[in-house]
């Protein structure tokens, strides 16, 4: 049981890192640090979108952007940490 918790916790950590990476890449594109037209940038963006869009889309239906700022990554990270703490409480 403990192994499953640690495995789930690791998966949550990796997914949170993917979300943070996507946020950082989007900021770098907005400030023209990364050229969004380059092939490498497009591949990275496509990969990150494939990883996060299935989770983002249902949330974005109900929570729109606030002043042009998408808070979906924040909500997903908070939700994942809440899920982890609920499982932690059930396991230990």
JOPE-V112346 format. One record per residue. N is the residue number from 1. RES is the residue in three letters. PHI is phi as a letter, one per 40 degrees, with the letter a starting at -180 (999 if undefined). BURIAL is b if it has 9 or more other ideal C-beta (glycine too) atoms within 8 Angstrom, else e. D_CENTER is the distance of its C-alpha to the mean C-alpha in whole Angstrom. Layout:
# JOPE-V112346
n = [N N]
res = [RES RES]
phi = [PHI PHI]
burial = [BURIAL BURIAL]
d_center = [D_CENTER D_CENTER]
This chain:
# JOPE-V112346
n = [1 2 3 4 5 6 7 8 9 10 11 12 13 14 15 16 17 18 19 20 21 22 23 24 25 26 27 28 29 30 31 32 33 34 35 36 37 38 39 40 41 42 43 44 45 46 47 48 49 50 51 52 53 54 55 56 57 58 59 60 61 62 63 64 65 66 67 68 69 70 71 72 73 74 75 76 77 78 79 80 81 82 83 84 85 86 87 88 89 90 91 92]
res = [UNK UNK UNK UNK UNK UNK UNK UNK UNK UNK UNK UNK UNK UNK UNK UNK UNK UNK UNK UNK UNK UNK UNK UNK UNK UNK UNK UNK UNK UNK UNK UNK UNK UNK UNK UNK UNK UNK UNK UNK UNK UNK UNK UNK UNK UNK UNK UNK UNK UNK UNK UNK UNK UNK UNK UNK UNK UNK UNK UNK UNK UNK UNK UNK UNK UNK UNK UNK UNK UNK UNK UNK UNK UNK UNK UNK UNK UNK UNK UNK UNK UNK UNK UNK UNK UNK UNK UNK UNK UNK UNK UNK]
phi = [999 c c c c c c c c c c c c c c c c c c c c c c c c c c c c c c f c b c c c c c c c c c c c c c c c c c b d d c c d c c c c b b c c b g g b c c d d c c c c c c c c c d c c c c c c c c b]
burial = [e e e e b e e b b e e b e e b b e b b b b b b e b e e b b e e e e b e e e e e e b b e b b e e b b e b b e e e b e e b b e e e e e e e e e e b b b e b b b e e b b e b b e e b b e e e e]
d_center = [26 25 24 22 20 19 18 16 15 14 12 10 10 9 6 5 7 5 3 6 8 7 8 11 12 12 14 16 17 18 20 22 21 20 22 20 23 23 22 20 18 18 17 14 13 14 12 9 9 11 8 6 9 10 8 8 12 13 12 13 16 17 16 17 16 18 20 18 15 12 11 8 5 8 9 6 7 10 11 10 12 14 14 15 18 19 20 21 23 25 25 27]
